[in-house]
Amino acid sequence: MNNPYVVIILASLLIVFSYIFTQISKWTKIPSVIFLIGTGVGAQFVVKSMGMEIPNLSQHLGLLGIIGLMMIVLEGALDIKIHRNKLKTILAAFATSVIILGATNSLIACILYYAQSLDFMTAFFYAIPLSVVSSAIVIPSVHTLIPRKKEFMILEATLSDIFGIMLFEFWIIEPNIGQTHFEAISWNILISVGVSVALSYFLVYIFLKIKTEIKFFLFLAILALLFSIGEYLHYSALIIILVFGLVLNNTHAFFKGFLKKLIDPEKVKEIRHEFVIITNESSFLIRTFFFVVFGLTMNLDGLFNARAIAIACLVMMVIFLTRALNLKVFIKSTIFPQMLIAPRGLVTILLFQKIVEHYNIIPFSEAILAWVIIGTNLIMMIGLISSGSSEEDMLRINATDGSSTDIDYDGENLDRTENKE
């Protein structure tokens, strides 16, 4: 592996195979993450069978995860349109992401409490990685759903990522002298949201004023810088990425009154289009290497341990039962296939690695982690395949008549508007 040409050949082949996996995923509804992890596991077997040692790539996995999280949240934010007739969807996604995260985390903590003989507060902390829906998998997987369901799932998954990471960061936050934990968390939220909104307005305005051709990766670098500084200081810096994407994609909602004069709608449309292309391509690239490296470095010892499989099955039962009950309360109509779309992936792995690094302890068996990730993705696949034909028919109808239809969860036509800004 010391030969740089060999590294380039392998990296190029991974990208080609990842593209093929993405196309297969569109046809079969099998999440591409399954193929990518499988590729990594297969590579691990090949390397070990050749008598070679797998290098320690855990630091690279963490770095890929952080960059991937940024790009995927930005990708999701750039896919969300804010309108008054979508307020119900936005509020439902916000409420479900918070309540499902809290309820799921508490119940999984109970499982770990009894199965791992931990005290409950430690079990609650260890359960956070298993409680977060992966937007890295949801966003590229829900393209066949009707627009309203797709937007709900993208928004809910993105918020689940953000709230899950916030909960994790709040748990390890160290209050200043003379400050309670509640005060530290409250100030953290206020500062994170306030700075995110102010910076997002400023960055969008500056971005529209830059005349040079080299600017997109400059702004991605600035966003990465702000995100990293915020995370280093234990603030919820992921909000900066989310708010920036929302502001850029919804200038009609954020730049009103005298602020409207500061932007050119045509230029905004052009820049947003290019930004979407760059984020989509970057997210695809990082997802590819992240999940392959995860499969390559996964500890396969005890993967078929009956106890680990049983705990993973209990965790998945909690995930989907809690999800179904909560969605039924907030949506009050058809909850299929949304109730089955709760994959675990990038954030789950990232937070698991953070616990290992921060406390120098493995919180639970990696076999449990692997089976929950694989199992939740397979269940999502079943949901998408089962609902595929009716969803695709609806999308085909919309594409044929040239309109964008807001469909309520019970299938009622709520609003029909032309596809325009």
C-alpha positions as CSV (number, residue, x, y, z in Angstrom):
1,M,0.0,0.0,0.0
2,N,3.0,2.3,0.0
3,N,2.7,2.7,-3.8
4,P,0.6,5.9,-4.4
5,Y,-0.7,4.5,-7.7
6,V,-2.2,1.5,-6.0
7,V,-3.9,3.8,-3.5
8,I,-5.3,5.9,-6.4
9,I,-6.5,2.7,-8.2
10,L,-8.3,1.4,-5.1
11,A,-9.9,4.8,-4.3
12,S,-11.1,5.2,-7.9
13,L,-12.5,1.7,-8.0
14,L,-14.4,2.4,-4.7
15,I,-16.0,5.5,-6.2
16,V,-17.0,3.6,-9.4
17,F,-18.5,0.8,-7.3
18,S,-20.2,3.3,-5.1
19,Y,-21.9,4.8,-8.1
20,I,-23.0,1.4,-9.3
21,F,-24.3,0.6,-5.8
22,T,-26.3,3.9,-5.9
23,Q,-27.9,2.9,-9.2
24,I,-28.7,-0.5,-7.9
25,S,-30.2,1.1,-4.8
26,K,-32.6,3.2,-6.9
27,W,-33.8,0.1,-8.7
28,T,-34.0,-2.3,-5.8
29,K,-34.5,0.1,-2.8
30,I,-31.7,-1.7,-1.0
31,P,-29.8,1.1,0.8
32,S,-26.3,1.6,-0.8
33,V,-24.8,1.7,2.8
34,I,-25.4,-2.0,3.0
35,F,-23.3,-2.5,-0.1
36,L,-20.6,-0.1,1.1
37,I,-20.3,-1.7,4.5
38,G,-20.3,-5.1,2.8
39,T,-17.5,-4.0,0.6
40,G,-15.4,-3.0,3.6
41,V,-16.1,-6.2,5.4
42,G,-15.2,-8.2,2.3
43,A,-12.0,-6.2,1.9
44,Q,-11.2,-7.0,5.6
45,F,-11.5,-10.7,4.9
46,V,-9.3,-10.5,1.8
47,V,-6.6,-8.5,3.7
48,K,-6.6,-10.9,6.6
49,S,-6.6,-14.0,4.3
50,M,-3.4,-12.6,2.7
51,G,-1.7,-12.4,6.1
52,M,-1.7,-8.6,6.1
53,E,-2.5,-6.3,9.0
54,I,-5.3,-3.7,8.7
55,P,-3.9,-0.3,9.6
56,N,-5.5,1.7,12.4
57,L,-8.0,3.9,10.5
58,S,-10.1,5.0,13.4
59,Q,-8.8,8.6,13.3
60,H,-9.6,8.7,9.6
61,L,-13.0,7.4,10.2
62,G,-13.7,10.1,12.7
63,L,-12.5,12.8,10.3
64,L,-14.6,11.4,7.4
65,G,-17.6,11.3,9.8
66,I,-17.3,14.9,10.8
67,I,-16.9,16.2,7.2
68,G,-19.6,13.9,6.0
69,L,-22.0,15.1,8.7
70,M,-21.4,18.7,7.7
71,M,-22.0,18.0,4.0
72,I,-25.1,15.8,4.6
73,V,-26.8,18.3,6.8
74,L,-26.1,21.1,4.3
75,E,-27.4,18.8,1.5
76,G,-30.6,18.2,3.5
77,A,-31.1,21.9,4.3
78,L,-30.7,22.8,0.6
79,D,-33.5,20.4,-0.1
80,I,-36.0,22.0,2.3
81,K,-38.4,24.7,1.1
82,I,-40.1,26.9,3.7
83,H,-43.7,28.0,2.9
84,R,-46.7,28.7,5.1
85,N,-48.6,25.7,3.8
86,K,-45.6,23.5,5.0
87,L,-45.7,24.8,8.5
88,K,-47.6,21.7,9.8
89,T,-44.9,19.4,8.3
90,I,-42.1,21.4,9.8
91,L,-43.6,21.5,13.3
92,A,-44.5,17.8,13.1
93,A,-40.9,17.0,12.1
94,F,-39.5,19.1,14.9
95,A,-41.8,17.6,17.5
96,T,-41.3,14.0,16.4
97,S,-37.5,14.3,16.2
98,V,-37.3,15.6,19.8
99,I,-39.9,13.3,21.4
100,I,-38.8,10.1,19.5
101,L,-35.2,10.8,20.3
102,G,-36.0,11.2,24.0
103,A,-38.3,8.2,24.3
104,T,-36.1,5.9,22.2
105,N,-33.0,6.9,24.2
106,S,-34.7,6.3,27.5
107,L,-36.0,2.8,26.5
108,I,-32.7,1.7,24.9
109,A,-31.0,2.9,28.2
110,C,-33.3,0.5,30.1
111,I,-32.1,-2.3,27.8
112,L,-28.4,-1.5,28.3
113,Y,-29.1,-1.0,32.1
114,Y,-30.2,-4.6,32.5
115,A,-28.1,-6.2,29.8
116,Q,-24.8,-4.4,30.6
117,S,-25.2,-4.0,34.4
118,L,-24.7,-0.2,34.1
119,D,-26.1,2.5,36.3
120,F,-29.0,4.2,34.4
121,M,-27.4,7.6,33.7
122,T,-24.4,5.9,32.1
123,A,-26.7,3.6,30.1
124,F,-28.6,6.7,29.0
125,F,-25.4,8.3,27.7
126,Y,-24.3,5.1,26.0
127,A,-27.7,4.8,24.3
128,I,-27.5,8.2,22.5
129,P,-25.6,6.8,19.4
130,L,-28.3,4.1,18.9
131,S,-31.1,6.7,19.2
132,V,-30.2,9.0,16.3
133,V,-31.8,8.6,12.8
134,S,-29.1,8.8,10.1
135,S,-29.8,11.6,7.7
136,A,-26.7,10.4,5.7
137,I,-28.9,7.4,4.7
138,V,-32.3,8.9,4.8
139,I,-31.6,11.8,2.4
140,P,-30.4,9.7,-0.6
141,S,-33.0,6.9,0.1
142,V,-36.3,8.8,0.1
143,H,-36.2,10.2,-3.4
144,T,-39.1,8.0,-4.5
145,L,-41.5,9.3,-1.8
146,I,-44.1,12.0,-2.6
147,P,-42.8,15.5,-1.9
148,R,-44.5,16.1,1.4
149,K,-43.3,12.8,2.9
150,K,-39.9,13.3,1.4
151,E,-39.5,16.7,3.0
152,F,-40.8,15.4,6.3
153,M,-38.3,12.6,6.4
154,I,-35.4,14.8,5.4
155,L,-36.2,17.5,8.0
156,E,-36.9,14.9,10.7
157,A,-33.7,13.0,10.0
158,T,-31.6,16.2,9.9
159,L,-33.1,17.5,13.2
160,S,-32.6,14.0,14.8
161,D,-28.9,14.3,13.9
162,I,-28.6,17.8,15.3
163,F,-30.5,17.1,18.5
164,G,-28.7,13.8,19.1
165,I,-25.3,15.5,18.8
166,M,-26.6,18.4,21.0
167,L,-27.7,15.9,23.6
168,F,-24.3,14.1,23.5
169,E,-22.4,17.4,23.7
170,F,-24.6,18.6,26.6
171,W,-23.9,15.4,28.5
172,I,-20.1,15.9,28.4
173,I,-20.2,19.7,28.8
174,E,-18.4,21.0,31.8
175,P,-20.1,24.1,33.4
176,N,-18.0,27.1,34.4
177,I,-17.2,27.8,38.0
178,G,-20.4,29.0,39.8
179,Q,-22.6,27.8,36.9
180,T,-25.2,25.0,37.1
181,H,-25.4,22.4,34.3
182,F,-28.8,23.8,33.3
183,E,-27.4,27.3,33.0
184,A,-24.5,26.0,30.9
185,I,-26.9,24.2,28.5
186,S,-29.2,27.2,28.2
187,W,-26.4,29.6,27.3
188,N,-25.0,27.0,24.9
189,I,-28.4,26.8,23.0
190,L,-28.9,30.6,23.0
191,I,-25.4,31.3,21.8
192,S,-25.5,28.5,19.2
193,V,-28.8,29.7,17.7
194,G,-28.0,33.4,17.8
195,V,-24.6,33.1,16.3
196,S,-25.9,30.7,13.6
197,V,-28.6,33.0,12.5
198,A,-26.4,36.1,12.4
199,L,-23.6,34.3,10.6
200,S,-25.9,32.7,8.1
201,Y,-27.4,36.1,7.0
202,F,-23.9,37.5,6.8
203,L,-22.4,34.6,4.8
204,V,-25.2,34.5,2.3
205,Y,-25.0,38.2,1.7
206,I,-21.2,38.1,1.3
207,F,-21.4,35.0,-0.9
208,L,-23.7,36.8,-3.3
209,K,-21.3,39.8,-3.5
210,I,-18.2,37.8,-4.4
211,K,-17.3,38.2,-8.1
212,T,-14.4,35.6,-8.4
213,E,-15.1,32.2,-9.9
214,I,-13.3,30.4,-7.0
215,K,-15.8,30.8,-4.2
216,F,-17.7,27.6,-3.5
217,F,-15.0,25.6,-1.8
218,L,-13.9,28.8,-0.1
219,F,-17.3,29.0,1.6
220,L,-17.3,25.3,2.4
221,A,-13.9,25.9,4.1
222,I,-15.4,28.9,6.0
223,L,-18.3,26.8,7.1
224,A,-16.0,24.0,8.1
225,L,-13.9,26.4,10.1
226,L,-16.9,27.9,11.9
227,F,-18.3,24.4,12.6
228,S,-15.0,23.0,13.9
229,I,-14.4,26.0,16.2
230,G,-17.9,25.7,17.6
231,E,-17.6,22.0,18.1
232,Y,-14.1,22.4,19.7
233,L,-15.7,24.9,22.2
234,H,-18.6,22.4,22.7
235,Y,-21.3,24.5,21.1
236,S,-24.0,23.1,18.8
237,A,-22.2,24.3,15.7
238,L,-24.1,22.0,13.4
239,I,-27.0,24.5,13.7
240,I,-24.8,26.9,11.7
241,I,-24.7,24.5,8.7
242,L,-28.5,23.9,8.9
243,V,-29.4,27.5,9.2
244,F,-27.0,28.6,6.4
245,G,-28.5,26.0,4.0
246,L,-32.1,27.0,5.0
247,V,-31.4,30.7,4.4
248,L,-29.6,30.1,1.1
249,N,-32.5,27.9,-0.1
250,N,-35.2,30.1,1.2
251,T,-34.1,33.7,0.7
252,H,-37.8,34.6,-0.1
253,A,-38.6,33.8,3.5
254,F,-35.6,35.2,5.3
255,F,-34.9,38.3,3.2
256,K,-38.1,40.3,3.5
257,G,-38.8,44.1,3.7
258,F,-35.7,46.2,3.4
259,L,-33.5,43.1,3.3
260,K,-35.0,42.1,0.0
261,K,-33.0,44.8,-1.7
262,L,-29.8,43.1,-0.6
263,I,-30.2,40.1,-2.9
264,D,-30.7,39.3,-6.6
265,P,-33.2,36.4,-6.9
266,E,-31.7,35.3,-10.3
267,K,-28.2,35.2,-8.8
268,V,-29.4,33.3,-5.7
269,K,-31.1,30.7,-7.9
270,E,-27.9,30.2,-10.0
271,I,-25.6,30.0,-6.9
272,R,-28.0,27.7,-5.1
273,H,-28.0,25.3,-8.0
274,E,-24.2,25.1,-8.1
275,F,-24.1,24.7,-4.4
276,V,-26.5,21.8,-4.5
277,I,-24.3,20.1,-7.1
278,I,-21.2,20.5,-5.1
279,T,-22.8,19.3,-1.8
280,N,-24.4,16.3,-3.5
281,E,-21.1,15.2,-5.1
282,S,-19.1,15.8,-1.9
283,S,-21.6,13.9,0.3
284,F,-21.6,11.0,-2.1
285,L,-17.8,10.9,-2.0
286,I,-17.5,11.1,1.8
287,R,-20.3,8.5,2.3
288,T,-18.5,6.1,0.1
289,F,-15.2,6.2,2.0
290,F,-16.8,6.5,5.5
291,F,-18.9,3.3,5.3
292,V,-16.2,1.3,3.4
293,V,-13.6,2.2,6.1
294,F,-16.2,1.3,8.8
295,G,-16.7,-2.1,7.3
296,L,-12.9,-2.5,6.9
297,T,-12.2,-1.6,10.6
298,M,-15.3,-3.3,12.1
299,N,-14.5,-5.8,14.8
300,L,-16.0,-9.0,13.5
301,D,-15.3,-11.0,16.7
302,G,-18.5,-12.0,18.3
303,L,-20.6,-10.7,15.4
304,F,-22.7,-13.9,15.6
305,N,-22.9,-13.9,19.3
306,A,-26.5,-14.8,20.3
307,R,-26.5,-12.4,23.2
308,A,-25.4,-9.4,21.0
309,I,-28.0,-10.3,18.4
310,A,-30.8,-10.6,21.0
311,I,-29.9,-7.1,22.4
312,A,-29.8,-5.6,18.9
313,C,-33.2,-7.1,18.2
314,L,-34.6,-5.6,21.4
315,V,-33.1,-2.2,20.5
316,M,-34.7,-2.3,17.1
317,M,-38.1,-3.3,18.6
318,V,-37.9,-0.2,20.8
319,I,-36.8,2.0,17.8
320,F,-39.8,1.1,15.6
321,L,-42.5,0.7,18.2
322,T,-41.6,4.1,19.7
323,R,-41.5,5.6,16.2
324,A,-44.9,4.2,15.2
325,L,-46.7,5.4,18.3
326,N,-45.2,8.9,18.1
327,L,-45.9,9.3,14.4
328,K,-49.5,8.2,14.9
329,V,-50.0,10.9,17.5
330,F,-48.5,13.8,15.4
331,I,-49.4,12.8,11.9
332,K,-52.8,11.3,12.8
333,S,-53.1,9.6,9.4
334,T,-51.0,7.3,7.2
335,I,-47.6,6.7,8.9
336,F,-46.4,4.2,6.3
337,P,-43.6,4.0,5.2
338,Q,-42.3,6.7,7.6
339,M,-42.6,4.4,10.6
340,L,-40.1,2.1,9.0
341,I,-37.6,4.7,7.9
342,A,-35.3,5.0,10.9
343,P,-31.8,3.8,9.8
344,R,-28.8,4.1,12.0
345,G,-25.5,5.0,10.3
346,L,-22.9,7.8,10.2
347,V,-23.9,9.7,13.4
348,T,-24.3,6.4,15.3
349,I,-20.8,5.4,14.4
350,L,-19.4,8.9,15.0
351,L,-20.8,9.2,18.5
352,F,-19.8,5.6,19.4
353,Q,-16.2,6.5,18.4
354,K,-16.4,9.7,20.5
355,I,-17.3,7.7,23.6
356,V,-14.4,5.4,23.0
357,E,-12.0,8.3,22.5
358,H,-13.4,10.5,25.3
359,Y,-13.7,7.8,28.0
360,N,-11.3,5.2,26.6
361,I,-14.0,2.6,27.0
362,I,-16.1,0.6,24.5
363,P,-19.7,1.3,25.7
364,F,-21.2,-1.9,24.3
365,S,-20.3,-4.6,21.8
366,E,-19.5,-3.5,18.3
367,A,-21.6,-6.5,17.2
368,I,-24.7,-4.7,18.6
369,L,-23.8,-1.6,16.8
370,A,-23.3,-3.5,13.5
371,W,-26.6,-5.4,13.7
372,V,-28.6,-2.3,14.6
373,I,-27.1,-0.5,11.6
374,I,-27.7,-3.4,9.2
375,G,-31.1,-4.3,10.7
376,T,-32.6,-0.8,10.6
377,N,-31.4,-0.3,7.0
378,L,-33.0,-3.6,5.9
379,I,-36.3,-2.7,7.6
380,M,-36.2,0.7,5.8
381,M,-35.6,-1.2,2.6
382,I,-38.7,-3.3,3.2
383,G,-40.8,-0.1,3.8
384,L,-39.5,1.6,0.7
385,I,-40.1,-1.4,-1.5
386,S,-43.6,-1.9,-0.1
387,S,-44.6,1.7,-0.8
388,G,-42.5,2.1,-3.9
389,S,-45.1,1.7,-6.7
390,S,-47.7,4.1,-5.4
391,E,-45.1,6.8,-4.5
392,E,-43.4,6.5,-7.9
393,D,-46.8,6.8,-9.7
394,M,-47.6,10.0,-7.8
395,L,-44.2,11.5,-8.7
396,R,-44.7,10.5,-12.4
397,I,-48.1,12.2,-12.4
398,N,-46.6,15.4,-11.0
399,A,-43.7,15.3,-13.5
400,T,-46.2,14.8,-16.4
401,D,-48.5,17.7,-15.6
402,G,-45.6,20.0,-14.7
403,S,-46.8,20.8,-11.2
404,S,-45.7,20.3,-7.7
405,T,-48.3,18.8,-5.4
406,D,-48.4,19.0,-1.7
407,I,-50.0,15.7,-0.6
408,D,-51.2,15.2,3.0
409,Y,-50.3,12.0,4.7
410,D,-53.7,10.6,4.1
411,G,-53.3,11.3,0.4
412,E,-55.5,14.4,0.1
413,N,-54.5,17.1,-2.3
414,L,-53.9,20.2,-0.1
415,D,-52.2,22.6,-2.5
416,R,-51.2,22.7,-6.1
417,T,-48.7,25.3,-7.2
418,E,-46.5,25.8,-10.2
419,N,-42.9,24.9,-9.8
420,K,-41.4,28.3,-9.3
421,E,-39.5,30.4,-6.8
